[in-house]
Amino acid sequence: MNLIFNKIYHFYTAKKPFVAYRKPNSKEISGFFMQEDALHYSKNYSESGFVFAPFNSEEKAILFPVEKAEFLQEKIDFKIGNSLKKTFISDNSSKEKHLKIVEKAINFIKMGTIQKVVISRQELVSLQNFDLVAVYKKLLLTYENAFVYVWFHPKVGLWLGATPETLLEVEEKVFKTMSLAGTQVANSKENIVWKSKELEEQQLVTDFIEQQLEKIANTLKINKTETIKAGSLLHLKTKVSGRLNKKSTLKELISALHPTPAVCGLPRKIAKQFILEKENYKRSFYTGFLGEINFNSSQKGKKETHLFVNLRCMKIDKNTACIYVGGGITKGSIATKEWEETVSKAKTMKRVL
């Protein structure tokens, strides 16, 4: 019982690479447990295994090749203890820095060269008696409709997350993706009302995805926008599906979508450059993507790809959790409101610590 949790504990203690994950609304945990600690990279997303890709698409994606791993799947059945204490590192300059960058972004947008840019920051939490398995279990319990993972490589680090955003699902040439933008705190006592800023932001993302995919896909279908819940937050989501053209590849499909305007901005090239120059820290794998590529867990039928945008995530470094949070800036943004949104998002990760 709970073989995968035992594997997580022993592999992390022994400093051996692994990833364990549960897909949204699933009752199964899957895991790749590596036989060696060499670093492998995907060349063109034609391999089979699990990828962990950074925000900057110019950098390589780390691959756990299926042929070099022990793959396990297990139904979830566990109870959770409460063995973690935490204290927050206060950083008075963090708010001021974030407000300044957001103001720069708003001014840049008003100049007319850009429609949207996503600005993010780090928040540090000091940990005592860190228990990896307990924190991962709490993530699983707290975020049932998210992709919940723990990923470790001794040469890279330890990451955990619970992301509500699918980048891509592919079976043969048929694919599904989504645009996800707009955020508000869930309040069951009130009717959900979305303001024009959030609705505009969502439409920008949807339009971008449609334009990018028209070049490489046919039979494109855009669903109606809906509201979804992720932990204590609400988001706007629009499902998109289609079929790749005969000559188009998975690499082309990923390149068309990543990074999406939901984590980068529009136009993408200018927004990305603004982020790399102005954010004052390296996002690394935050707002990158991760998941199975060209993989069949049941060893029957067709190989599938399931990729998720790496949001609501944190990196653990010794006794500190580095939580990553951000928000989309448009011409209607107000810097203080954007700061408050990142505070709300940070709470979703702090809840499990």
Secondary structure, DSSP 4 states (H G I P E B T S, - for coil): --HHHHHHHHHHHTT--EEEEE-TT-SEEEEEEESS----B-SSS-S-EEEEE-SSTTSPPEEEEGGGEEEEEEE---------EEEEPP-HHHHHHHHHHHHHHHHHHHTTS-SEEEEEEEEEEEEES--HHHHHHHHHHH-TTSEEEEEEETTTEEEEEEE--EEEEEETTEEEEEEEEEEEE--TTS-----HHHHHHHHHHHHHHHHHHHTTEEEEEEPPPEEEEETTEEEEEEEEEEEE-TT--HHHHHHHHSSPTTTSEESHHHHHHHHHHHSSS--TTTTSEEEEEEE-TTSSS--EEEEEE--SEEEEETTEEEEEEEEEE-TT--HHHHHHHHHHHHHHHHTT-
